[in-house]
Structure formats: structure tokens, C-alpha cells
Amino acid sequence: MLRYRAAALLIGFFLLGAALHGGLQSLRWQYAAGSLALLACYIVATSLNDIYDVEVDRLNHPAAKERPLVTGAATPEQLALMAAILAAVSLGLAFWVGPLALLAVLISLVVNVVYSAPPLRLCARPLYAAPVLAFAYVALPYGIGLASAGGSVTALGARAVAAFMVLFAGRMLLKDFRDRAGDAAFGKRTFLLAYGKRATLLTVFLCVIAGDALLLTALPASSPLLIVTETYFAAIAYELYRLWRAKENAAELVAIARGARMGNAVVLTWLGYLSLEAAGGAESERAVFAVVMAAMFWFAYLLPAPAAASPATPARAAAAAEPARAS
């Protein structure tokens, strides 16, 4: 249930919360406790989401090993029990870290419930799902990381969180392309299904523009890091254009994956830059680091894209949904 790609992203924002406040100068036991609390919260979220979306997942992810309800490796009761235990564990760890961490974990657990479970079930509300996920994936990990570093909220940190929340909201709107057929078959209203591809991509593009503008107010003004970051955004904009032109779902998923990879590059490059700064690295050393990171990400970006896994087709979606509707 700890899906490693999402978990790595959460840890990235957790470390960013510490790094922006000089917290990476030394190893603290609070980092271990805070990261474990964060990951436990994430498992609670995935468990609840799988329980309430099991029929949709059976269609969209029929062979996914990380979906134990789909594969039959677990029952809903087992996932619910694990979620309850890990919720208690996360609260205990957060209490050990400090009041801010405890507050962040409490909010996270509440968000996990209202996002997936009736009656609110925000994941099926087109205008709420993406902002809620952005808050859960960016602001809460950042807050736990900030608490683990013993820092306090600053204007710089607020700008960084706002920028990444806007960017991540756009990213979350794109995840619905993968599950479009299953969501439609079971009547799950996502932004994509409610407003269409054109409106979705326009909204994502506006999120990218606004997020980039906000991020420029947080990055060092006279640093190669800023130039490197803008090259990442150029790649993201190009992938949005390719997504706009794509006619097949497989091509859409490739464009989304490549754009998301360059979004990850923004976080990781800045995190490494801040880590070097905390370690006393000279400006020239940090500049070289940013350029090397850009070269690595761009080399990976320019490699031929792998074929995307085939998503559920509309015909298969309709056939799979019939038994559930009948029951």
C-alpha cells in the first residue's frame, strides 16, 4: 500500500520543509519519526481509497499488484484494520515530534476520510478533488518536515508551498486521463469527465503558469537554479502541447508521465541546492550542481519514451460496470 513513486514525492516535500529552514545541517531523530508518521498517513489514505473505489480499480487496474483488493490478496476488513492501526501509529509519532506535526497528521487523517469515504467523497467532486490532493501531497508533508526541523512558518516557505500546491493541483487533474474509462463506467465525476479534455488542459496550463510565477518569487533571483528550473517548465509546457494534440490514450499517458518527471526535477534540484547550501557549499558549487542535475534530467527526458500500459477501453468499461449496476 506504500506506493513508492508517491511516497518518494511525499518525502521530497517533507525534506523541502526542513531544508528551507536550514534544518538539513544535522541529522535529527525527528526526521525519522516525522517521515514514518507521514508514510503511515499515506498508507491510511491508499487503504481507504482502495476500499471505496474497489469496483473502479478492478476495471482500471486489473493486474496491479499494489491493489490487494483487486488481486484478492486482502479483504476490505483487513485494509480497514491496518488503516486504523497506522492512524494511531502516525498520531503517536507526530505527538513525539511536536504540536505542529501532530496538527498536520490530524488534518491529514481527516482529509483521508473525507476524500474517499461517503458522504462527502471529495474524490468524485470535480472542483474539489485536485485542490484537496495538492494540500495533502504538498502542504501537509511540508508542515511535518518543518515541524521535524524545529522551524516556524515564514513568508518564503508560504510562497514555496503555494507554488507547489498550484502546480500539483494541475498535475492531479491529469491523473484522471489514466482512469477515464472506469470512472465514466461507474459514474465517478472527475474534472475531466465533467468539463472535457479542452477545459482540463487549459486549467492545467493556467496552473503551470501561476505555479511557475509563484515559484520565481521563492527561488534565488541571481542563481543558475532559476534558469535550470525554467528549462524544466519549458519541457512541461511542451508535454502539455503534445497531450493536447494526442488522439490516443496511450500517447496521452506518455506525455503526462514525461511532464510529471520534469515536475519532479523542479523539486529534487531545488532540494539538492538547499542541501548544499546548508552544508556550507559555495555559490559556484551549488551552480555546478544545478547544471549537472539539469543535464541528467534532460538526458533522461530526451531518451525514447517507453510504451504506456493499455488502459481500460470504453467497451470493456461498460461491460465491467454492468454487473455492479445490476447488483
C-alpha positions, -999 to 999 in steps of 0.1 A, spaced: 0 0 0 30 23 2 33 31 -35 69 41 -39 66 69 -65 40 88 -45 59 80 -12 91 94 -27 73 126 -37 59 130 -2 94 126 13 106 152 -12 82 178 1 89 167 37 126 173 32 119 206 14 101 218 45 132 211 66 157 224 40 140 258 35 146 265 72 182 253 74 171 220 91 194 198 70 226 209 87 225 179 110 207 146 114 177 147 139 157 118 153 126 139 145 132 133 108 128 95 112 98 99 134 82 125 111 88 106 79 74 74 94 43 93 106 39 108 71 42 74 53 18 58 78 -8 85 69 -3 78 33 -10 41 38 -42 51 56 -51 72 25 -44 45 0 -62 19 21 -94 40 24 -93 49 -13 -90 13 -23 -119 2 -1 -143 28 -16 -130 26 -52 -126 -12 -54 -150 -16 -83 -134 12 -103 -99 -2 -96 -110 -37 -108 -116 -22 -142 -88 4 -143 -60 -17 -126 -70 -53 -131 -34 -67 -128 -19 -41 -103 -1 -59 -75 -4 -28 -54 -42 -32 -53 -47 -61 -29 -85 -59 -30 -83 -63 -68 -59 -92 -67 -77 -109 -37 -46 -106 -15 -66 -88 12 -101 -81 22 -117 -47 30 -119 -56 66 -81 -62 67 -73 -29 50 -96 -11 74 -80 -26 104 -45 -18 91 -56 18 84 -69 22 120 -37 8 134 -15 30 113 -36 61 120 -29 55 157 8 50 150 11 82 130 -6 102 157 18 87 183 49 95 162 36 130 155 30 137 192 66 127 198 78 152 171 58 182 184 25 201 183 28 213 146 34 177 134 5 164 155 -18 191 140 -6 182 104 -12 145 110 -46 151 124 -56 172 94 -41 146 71 -62 118 86 -94 139 83 -86 146 47 -80 109 40 -115 102 52 -134 130 35 -116 125 2 -126 88 -2 -155 80 21 -192 89 18 -210 112 23 -185 139 12 -163 117 -10 -144 146 -25 -126 124 -50 -158 123 -70 -164 161 -69 -148 177 -99 -139 211 -83 -126 197 -50 -105 166 -58 -74 183 -72 -70 211 -46 -75 186 -18 -49 163 -32 -25 192 -36 -30 202 0 -24 166 11 6 159 -10 24 193 -6 13 213 24 9 185 49 43 168 42 59 202 42 44 210 75 55 178 91 90 184 77 90 219 91 80 206 125 106 179 124 133 205 117 120 227 146 113 256 123 84 280 121 63 293 92 80 320 71 70 341 41 94 322 19 80 289 30 45 301 24 53 311 -12 70 278 -19 41 258 -6 16 280 -26 36 275 -58 39 237 -54 2 234 -44 -9 252 -76 14 231 -97 4 198 -80 -33 207 -84 -27 208 -122 -8 175 -120 -37 158 -102 -61 169 -129 -40 149 -154 -42 116 -134 -79 113 -145 -68 105 -181 -55 71 -170 -87 62 -153 -112 79 -176 -129 48 -189 -135 32 -155 -145 65 -139 -171 70 -166 -185 35 -163 -191 38 -126 -203 74 -127 -174 89 -108 -174 126 -117 -139 138 -123 -129 172 -137 -120 156 -170 -154 139 -173 -173 169 -161 -157 195 -183 -138 177 -211 -102 175 -223 -100 211 -236 -111 227 -203 -89 203 -183 -58 211 -203 -65 248 -202 -69 247 -164 -36 227 -161 -18 252 -183 -30 280 -161 -18 261 -130 16 257 -146 18 294 -154 6 305 -120 28 280 -101 59 290 -121 52 327 -113 48 320 -76 80 298 -76 100 326 -91 93 347 -60 108 319 -38 139 309 -58 172 328 -55 170 356 -81 206 356 -93 212 319 -95 216 293 -123 190 274 -103 163 298 -116 174 292 -153 176 255 -148 141 254 -133 127 274 -162 141 248 -187 121 222 -168 89 243 -172 96 246 -209 96 208 -211 64 206 -191 47 231 -214 58 211 -245 43 179 -230 10 197 -224 11 206 -261 17 170 -270 -11 160 -247 -34 185 -264 -26 170 -298 -27 133 -287 -55 113 -302 -49 80 -284 -49 74 -247 -15 57 -248 1 88 -263 -17 109 -236 -2 88 -208 33 91 -222 30 129 -224 17 131 -188 45 108 -175 72 128 -192 58 161 -179 55 147 -144 91 136 -145 102 172 -152 80 184 -124 98 161 -101 131 176 -114 120 210 -101 116 197 -65 147 175 -65 170 201 -80 160 228 -55 162 203 -26 197 194 -35 207 230 -40 193 238 -5 211 208 10 244 220 -4 237 255 10 230 240 44 263 221 42 282 254 35 287 248 -2 299 278 -21 276 295 -47 298 281 -75 294 246 -62 257 250 -60 256 263 -95 275 233 -108 252 210 -90 221 226 -106 236 224 -141 246 187 -136 211 179 -123 196 196 -153 219 176 -177 208 144 -161 171 151 -162 173 164 -198 193 134 -209 166 111 -194 139 133 -210 154 131 -244 156 93 -244 128 75 -264 96 72 -243 86 37 -232 52 24 -244 24 32 -219 3 4 -205 -30 -1 -222 -58 15 -201 -93 2 -199 -113 7 -231 -148 22 -231 -163 -11 -243 -146 -31 -215 -155 -4 -190 -192 -7 -199 -191 -45 -198 -174 -45 -164 -198 -19 -150 -230 -38 -159 -228 -64 -131 -221 -37 -105 -251 -17 -117 -273 -48 -117 -264 -56 -81 
